[in-house]
Amino acid sequence: MKFDRLEYIIAESPELPDILVVEADGRAHYESHSNESTPVHPEIGIYETNLTGSEIQSLEGTLNTPLFEAIPDHWGHVRSGERFRRIRVTTGLEKKEKLVGFRAPIDPAMRRIMDALDQIVLKVRLHPYQTVLAKIEQIIIGNDKVLTAVLMLSNTGPESVRCRNPVDLNEGTYGQLLFQAWSDKPRADLRPEDLIIANPLSPEDLRPGENALPFIEIGPGAKFSFCVRFSLGLQRTGRYLIRAFFSNSTAEMGGKSALTGELFSQTVAIDLP
């Protein structure tokens, strides 16, 4: 089955699906909107590469044995809020589409198609284009148990990327900047009430003289650092794990596109005296 365009929508979180697009000429484009479940790929953003002719032929063969349109799917049986996969194949003016959920058994032929597309996703993610990584560079614990952290955003791709300014996010409009903390203990022992959420008290751009514009432009390989103070309200001593959560839901402002999604920093440990 030949195609002009193939779209693979990966909805682990239905509100923030990741999208793979493969063109007939081999161009492959992948958009990642959350890194919470992909620690091997700690950034979010856009990835691009070119597939070989043999890879396109292999994918077409997978779509043809059996015919894509004849494979059973779960259309009409995926509940709102459930994770799913959507596969859309465009040939000329004709579109064929399948929806796959995870409550019911998945047809083996559909599973082979999904496995092939997942392998393409892994390949494309090796080629960042416009991607942002978040990292907590240091945390200082004050006598009042207010924490001061340096949050760093870096561009890990070869093209400039535009994203929300953490200082502007202090207002909580169309996005968020917050910190999450929990006791350093086995995951099996954690309960929902163990998660502590803290809103920053005063994000500050560490570049001298910079204004709190809604968006910042990060060049290839560039890093922007922000000083952030927050309180976890912790009374107990011990070791805690902390990560930053940075999100933006505004895809465009002032006629320019911006990175959207949920970006989690790596987790760091602190010892609360």
Helices and strands as residue ranges (DSSP letters): E 5-11, E 18-23, E 27-32, E 43-50, H 53-64, G 68-70, E 84-91, E 94-100, H 108-124, E 128-141, E 146-155, E 161-164, G 168-171, E 175-183, G 187-189, G 192-194, E 196-198, E 204-205, E 215-218, E 223-231, E 238-248, E 252-253, E 256-257, E 261-264, E 268-272
